[in-house]
Amino acid sequence: MSLDFLYWAAAGGLGLAVLAGPLGSLMVWQRLAYFGDTLAHGALLGVALGLWLRIGGGTAVLFTCLGLAIVLLILERSRILAADTLLGILSHSALALGLVALALIPGARVNMEALLFGDLLTITPREVAAIWVLTTVALAVLGGLWTALISITVQEDLARVEGVRVGAIKAVYKLLLAAVVATGMKAVGVLLITALLIIPAASARRLARTPEGMAAVASALAALAVLSGLAASWWLDTPVGPSIVVVAAGLFALSLAVRPA
Amino acid sequence: MSVTVPLIALRGVSKHFERHPVLDRVDLEIPAGRILTLIGPSGCGKTTLVRIALGLLQPDTGTVSRAAGLRIGYMPQKLVIDPTLPLSVGRFLQLAERDPATCRAALAETGIPDLWGRPVSALSGGETQRMLLARALLRRPDLLVLDEPVQGVDVTGQEALYALIGDLRQRLGCAILMVSHDLHLVMAATDEVICLNGHICCHGTPRQVSLDPAFVALFGQRQALYAHHHDHNHDDHHSHDHG
């Protein structure tokens, strides 16, 4: 029996893990976990739209997530509700709407478990390539904007007075996040993608003394979680996505034993 | 830059949040090279006015003009860094200026040359303010804008910080716009005081303002007395005894 599928799964998962480090660290610093959840839940709606319009699932999900990110950016700017409440409403509405829409599409047979918790073992070489293209582009963008992003995270007004284009850079970051959520959904599903972004970053905090250090350690921990989760899934016959998140959570628990750097 | 042209001029600036008016037709000119202090009770619109002057906020009505090529160094009122972000003092400064030598010089300028490697989360109130001041200096500013610069600093530290601010003005020749809620703290460090309560109640030298009926009505006798007490010590600018 060919083990190719396992190698593709590892390659795809590692691509996401590398990107999860810096992107997830920024999410943790800016407290955007809820924002990520909302995007992820919206991805389900994207799946329904894809089936409805008979376009490729990946494309539909990507554009739905990007569209949702733009809506969130506009709503945030207009300050209708506290951001937290707003995201709470949108996040769960999007999830419910996605589930209802999927049920309403005639003849649609959807593997709900794969959507919610991921299905890394059925990832295609094409999808792996898409992940690595995204990872490469996103790392280049994050690298170019890194100092500005940290500056905004630390003190937004100060960054603005110093000439940083705060609005544009925040928008770029959030669109990247949307693209990663849409792409990473395949690996760990809409319910767990935020975990893959947040948990390794949170675990890296005590192991790093600089923002870049934390991002790099987070990438390494995410990679470790992906590979160990895959191995666990192989030997114990457990679902892959949850296995990866369980390993990540275990690493987080271990990191609490480390004295802060 | 010509001394006669104001660095920033606000004309007829009004602003309200929700339906609550915060600023009502405020005129303000910030001249080059002088220390101007905005004073007023909390909620009087000081920070709003500063944010409008900086261009961080748009006024509902009125105009803001800034001198061409104006470089502003800004010290925000608060620095809340998420504890999950590992950041040293040196790195904080390098967010604004790549060159480490320039950053170290700014730290020396504000009296904390040894804190380069210290995590920002481990700084005292006074050290944090000095670090923020150092970052503002990195811009080689024509104008320093300091929003409550002694917040979270103990009384001795406050005097030292005001002395430093006065010193910096002498050395750098920049103008300073400062926000405070307490006149007696800034008496010695300021050239001109503007008392704000939604509109400008009174303005002038610290001495004039402290005796102005509008000021006394706003702050009560206590601060006015403090101010009066200071009037008799105006030779001794940097070592007032607040005991």
HADDOCK unambig.tbl for C-alpha pairs under 7 A between the chains (distance, minus, plus):
assign (segid A and resid 29 and name CA) (segid B and resid 82 and name CA) 5.84 0.50 0.50
assign (segid A and resid 29 and name CA) (segid B and resid 84 and name CA) 6.12 0.50 0.50
assign (segid A and resid 29 and name CA) (segid B and resid 85 and name CA) 5.89 0.50 0.50
assign (segid A and resid 147 and name CA) (segid B and resid 95 and name CA) 5.99 0.50 0.50
assign (segid A and resid 151 and name CA) (segid B and resid 95 and name CA) 5.90 0.50 0.50
assign (segid A and resid 154 and name CA) (segid B and resid 81 and name CA) 5.65 0.50 0.50
assign (segid A and resid 155 and name CA) (segid B and resid 79 and name CA) 6.61 0.50 0.50
assign (segid A and resid 158 and name CA) (segid B and resid 74 and name CA) 6.58 0.50 0.50
assign (segid A and resid 158 and name CA) (segid B and resid 76 and name CA) 6.81 0.50 0.50
assign (segid A and resid 205 and name CA) (segid B and resid 84 and name CA) 5.98 0.50 0.50
assign (segid A and resid 209 and name CA) (segid B and resid 86 and name CA) 5.35 0.50 0.50
assign (segid A and resid 209 and name CA) (segid B and resid 87 and name CA) 6.93 0.50 0.50
assign (segid A and resid 210 and name CA) (segid B and resid 86 and name CA) 5.14 0.50 0.50
assign (segid A and resid 210 and name CA) (segid B and resid 87 and name CA) 5.66 0.50 0.50
assign (segid A and resid 211 and name CA) (segid B and resid 85 and name CA) 6.47 0.50 0.50
assign (segid A and resid 211 and name CA) (segid B and resid 86 and name CA) 5.69 0.50 0.50
assign (segid A and resid 211 and name CA) (segid B and resid 87 and name CA) 6.62 0.50 0.50
